[in-house]
Amino acid sequence: MTDNDPLALRYEHVFDIRINFDRRWMTGAIHQGGPNHGYTSIGEGCKVSGPRLNGTLVDHSGADWPVVRADGVVELNAHYMIQADDGALIYIRNLGYVHGPLQRPGYPPLTPYFRCTPYFRAPDGPHEWLNRTVIVGVGQRRPKVTPEDEPDHSLFRYYAVL
């Protein structure tokens, strides 16, 4: 495909989110033989930064409710609130998949495939573009391994599909 191809996928980086985790629980399978369910709450000090959106996540405003399937795939289902620098509150629901652990000796497994598709509800005004734009995200888990490491968090980079 060329740059002039109307079916070529084009995208632009719009913002990043750093999510600090508060608590994690695995509740196990709801039904015998079913997938494991979990809960990961969002903590304090989460930042949103980028060329099209800046702000913070509202402290303790949501959580991820992951499902861990028998094939090792984690289905993400996160809900939380962004507060833009101008004070606007923006709801985000983030669905995605995490799989393919990469094991390093002495470290927790890291996941090379971490992709998501967020959905937004933004108020009229400068952020309403989020309500009508397809956005995809790439994530990376950053666990706390040593006392010198930053707290357990994930980084997400979001791209608008043009």
C-alpha positions as CSV (number, residue, x, y, z in Angstrom):
1,M,0.0,0.0,0.0
2,T,1.1,3.5,-0.7
3,D,0.5,6.7,1.3
4,N,-2.2,7.6,-1.3
5,D,-4.1,4.3,-0.7
6,P,-7.5,5.2,0.9
7,L,-7.4,1.8,2.7
8,A,-4.0,2.2,4.2
9,L,-3.9,2.4,8.0
10,R,-2.7,5.7,9.2
11,Y,-2.3,6.8,12.8
12,E,-0.9,9.4,15.1
13,H,0.3,9.3,18.7
14,V,-2.3,11.2,20.8
15,F,-1.3,10.6,24.5
16,D,0.2,8.3,27.1
17,I,-1.2,7.1,30.4
18,R,0.8,5.9,33.4
19,I,-1.4,3.8,35.7
20,N,-0.2,3.2,39.2
21,F,-1.9,0.1,40.8
22,D,-3.3,0.1,44.3
23,R,-4.5,-3.4,45.0
24,R,-4.7,-6.7,43.1
25,W,-6.9,-9.7,43.8
26,M,-7.5,-12.9,41.9
27,T,-10.9,-14.3,42.9
28,G,-10.5,-17.5,41.0
29,A,-13.1,-19.2,38.8
30,I,-16.7,-18.3,39.3
31,H,-17.8,-21.7,37.8
32,Q,-15.9,-24.9,38.1
33,G,-13.5,-25.2,35.1
34,G,-14.1,-21.6,34.1
35,P,-11.6,-18.8,33.8
36,N,-10.1,-17.0,36.7
37,H,-11.3,-13.5,37.5
38,G,-9.4,-10.6,39.1
39,Y,-9.6,-7.1,40.3
40,T,-6.9,-4.4,40.0
41,S,-7.7,-1.0,41.4
42,I,-6.2,2.2,40.2
43,G,-4.1,4.1,42.7
44,E,-2.9,7.7,43.0
45,G,-0.6,9.9,40.9
46,C,-1.6,8.5,37.5
47,K,-0.5,10.8,34.6
48,V,-1.9,11.5,31.2
49,S,0.5,13.3,28.8
50,G,0.8,13.8,25.1
51,P,0.2,16.0,22.1
52,R,-3.6,15.9,22.3
53,L,-4.5,15.2,25.9
54,N,-2.9,16.0,29.3
55,G,-4.1,15.6,32.8
56,T,-4.4,12.9,35.5
57,L,-6.5,9.9,36.3
58,V,-8.9,10.6,39.1
59,D,-7.4,8.9,42.1
60,H,-9.2,5.5,42.9
61,S,-11.7,6.3,40.1
62,G,-11.8,2.8,38.7
63,A,-10.3,-0.6,38.2
64,D,-9.5,-3.4,35.8
65,W,-11.6,-6.5,36.0
66,P,-9.4,-9.0,34.1
67,V,-10.4,-12.5,33.1
68,V,-7.5,-15.0,32.9
69,R,-8.4,-17.7,30.4
70,A,-7.1,-21.3,30.4
71,D,-5.0,-20.5,27.3
72,G,-3.1,-17.8,29.3
73,V,-4.7,-14.9,27.6
74,V,-5.7,-12.1,29.9
75,E,-8.8,-10.2,28.8
76,L,-8.7,-6.6,30.1
77,N,-11.8,-4.7,31.1
78,A,-10.9,-1.4,32.8
79,H,-13.0,1.6,33.6
80,Y,-11.8,4.9,35.1
81,M,-12.0,8.7,34.8
82,I,-9.5,11.1,33.3
83,Q,-9.4,14.7,34.5
84,A,-8.0,16.8,31.7
85,D,-5.8,19.8,32.6
86,D,-8.7,22.1,31.9
87,G,-10.8,20.3,34.5
88,A,-13.0,18.2,32.0
89,L,-13.9,14.7,33.3
90,I,-13.6,12.0,30.6
91,Y,-14.8,8.4,31.1
92,I,-12.6,5.7,29.6
93,R,-13.5,2.0,29.2
94,N,-10.4,0.1,28.0
95,L,-10.7,-3.4,26.6
96,G,-7.8,-5.5,25.5
97,Y,-5.6,-8.6,25.5
98,V,-2.4,-9.4,27.3
99,H,-0.5,-12.6,26.5
100,G,2.8,-14.3,25.6
101,P,4.8,-14.1,28.9
102,L,8.4,-13.4,28.5
103,Q,10.3,-14.9,31.5
104,R,13.6,-13.6,32.7
105,P,15.4,-15.4,35.4
106,G,14.7,-13.8,38.8
107,Y,12.0,-11.4,37.4
108,P,8.3,-11.7,37.1
109,P,7.0,-12.5,33.6
110,L,6.7,-9.6,31.3
111,T,4.2,-9.6,28.5
112,P,5.2,-8.8,24.9
113,Y,1.7,-8.5,23.6
114,F,-0.4,-5.9,25.4
115,R,-2.9,-4.2,23.2
116,C,-6.2,-2.3,23.9
117,T,-9.1,-0.5,22.4
118,P,-10.4,2.3,24.6
119,Y,-13.9,3.9,24.4
120,F,-14.5,7.4,25.7
121,R,-17.3,9.7,26.9
122,A,-16.0,13.2,26.8
123,P,-18.0,16.5,27.3
124,D,-18.7,18.9,24.5
125,G,-15.7,21.1,23.8
126,P,-12.0,20.6,23.2
127,H,-12.1,16.8,24.1
128,E,-15.2,15.8,22.1
129,W,-12.9,14.4,19.4
130,L,-12.5,11.4,21.7
131,N,-16.2,10.5,21.2
132,R,-15.8,9.9,17.5
133,T,-12.2,8.7,17.0
134,V,-11.0,5.1,16.9
135,I,-8.1,4.8,19.2
136,V,-5.8,1.9,19.8
137,G,-3.3,1.4,22.6
138,V,-0.1,-0.5,23.3
139,G,0.8,-1.2,26.9
140,Q,3.7,-2.4,28.9
141,R,3.6,-3.7,32.5
142,R,6.3,-2.4,34.8
143,P,6.3,-4.4,38.0
144,K,8.2,-3.5,41.1
145,V,11.0,-6.0,41.3
146,T,13.6,-4.4,43.6
147,P,13.2,-1.9,46.4
148,E,14.8,0.8,44.2
149,D,12.2,0.3,41.4
150,E,9.2,2.6,40.9
151,P,5.9,1.3,42.2
152,D,4.0,-1.4,40.2
153,H,2.5,0.4,37.1
154,S,1.7,0.1,33.5
155,L,2.4,2.5,30.6
156,F,-0.1,2.8,27.8
157,R,0.6,4.7,24.5
158,Y,-2.5,5.6,22.5
159,Y,-2.8,6.2,18.8
160,A,-5.7,7.8,16.8
161,V,-6.5,5.9,13.7
162,L,-6.9,8.6,11.0
